[in-house]
């Protein structure tokens, strides 16, 4: 949980990355699908995905020439707890 909080603070996470994590918690996506959904350019998206992989929040696997990204198992619960704690400590 601390790693998640540090990642969000240090990378200046915006709503696009939040939305991307929500999508990746629900299903696997290829980079071009994330680009279409989030409206991000490939270069910044690749940097965000690398940070998320380095923080063990996102995983990837090869399928032919494509790379599929998804949230690590249990990430949904971590995000919910992180959000709840953020709201309760800000009050």
C-alpha positions as CSV (number, residue, x, y, z in Angstrom):
1,X,0.0,0.0,0.0
2,X,2.8,2.4,0.8
3,X,4.4,1.6,-2.5
4,X,1.2,2.6,-4.3
5,X,0.9,5.9,-2.4
6,X,4.5,6.7,-3.2
7,X,4.0,5.9,-6.8
8,X,0.9,8.1,-7.1
9,X,2.7,11.1,-5.4
10,X,6.1,10.7,-7.1
11,X,4.7,10.3,-10.6
12,X,2.2,13.1,-10.4
13,X,-0.5,10.7,-11.3
14,X,-3.4,12.2,-13.1
15,X,-6.9,11.0,-13.8
16,X,-5.8,9.2,-17.0
17,X,-3.5,6.9,-15.0
18,X,-6.2,6.3,-12.4
19,X,-8.6,5.4,-15.2
20,X,-6.1,3.2,-16.9
21,X,-5.6,1.2,-13.6
22,X,-9.3,0.8,-13.3
23,X,-9.5,-0.5,-16.8
24,X,-6.6,-2.9,-16.3
25,X,-8.2,-4.2,-13.1
26,X,-11.1,-5.3,-15.3
27,X,-9.4,-6.8,-18.3
28,X,-6.2,-7.2,-20.3
29,X,-5.5,-4.5,-22.8
30,X,-3.0,-4.0,-25.6
31,X,-1.1,-0.7,-25.8
32,X,-3.1,0.6,-28.8
33,X,-6.3,-0.1,-26.8
34,X,-5.0,1.9,-23.9
35,X,-4.0,4.7,-26.3
36,X,-7.6,4.8,-27.7
37,X,-9.3,4.6,-24.3
38,X,-7.1,7.1,-22.5
39,X,-6.2,9.5,-25.3
40,X,-2.5,9.4,-24.3
41,X,0.4,9.4,-26.7
42,X,2.4,6.1,-26.9
43,X,5.6,7.6,-25.3
44,X,4.1,8.9,-22.1
45,X,1.9,5.8,-21.9
46,X,5.0,3.6,-22.1
47,X,6.6,5.6,-19.3
48,X,3.5,5.2,-17.1
49,X,3.3,1.5,-17.8
50,X,7.0,1.0,-16.9
51,X,6.5,2.8,-13.6
52,X,3.4,0.7,-12.9
53,X,5.3,-2.5,-13.8
54,X,8.3,-1.5,-11.6
55,X,5.9,-0.9,-8.7
56,X,4.4,-4.4,-9.3
57,X,1.0,-3.0,-10.0
58,X,0.7,-4.1,-13.6
59,X,1.9,-7.2,-15.4
60,X,2.3,-8.0,-19.0
61,X,2.5,-11.0,-21.3
62,X,3.2,-11.6,-24.9
63,X,0.6,-12.8,-27.3
64,X,2.2,-13.2,-30.7
65,X,3.6,-9.7,-31.6
66,X,1.4,-8.0,-29.1
67,X,1.9,-7.3,-25.4
68,X,-1.1,-7.5,-23.1
69,X,-1.2,-5.5,-19.9
70,X,-3.3,-6.2,-16.8
71,X,-3.4,-5.3,-13.2
72,X,-1.7,-7.7,-10.8
73,X,-4.1,-10.0,-8.9
74,X,-5.5,-8.2,-5.8
75,X,-4.9,-4.7,-7.1
76,X,-8.6,-3.8,-7.1
77,X,-8.7,-4.4,-3.4
78,X,-5.5,-2.4,-2.8
79,X,-6.9,0.6,-4.8
80,X,-10.1,0.5,-2.9
81,X,-8.3,0.5,0.4
82,X,-5.9,3.2,-0.7
83,X,-8.8,5.4,-1.8
84,X,-10.8,4.8,1.4
85,X,-7.7,5.6,3.5
86,X,-7.0,8.8,1.5
87,X,-10.6,10.1,2.1
88,X,-10.6,9.2,5.8
89,X,-7.2,10.8,6.5
90,X,-8.1,14.0,4.6
91,X,-11.2,14.6,6.7
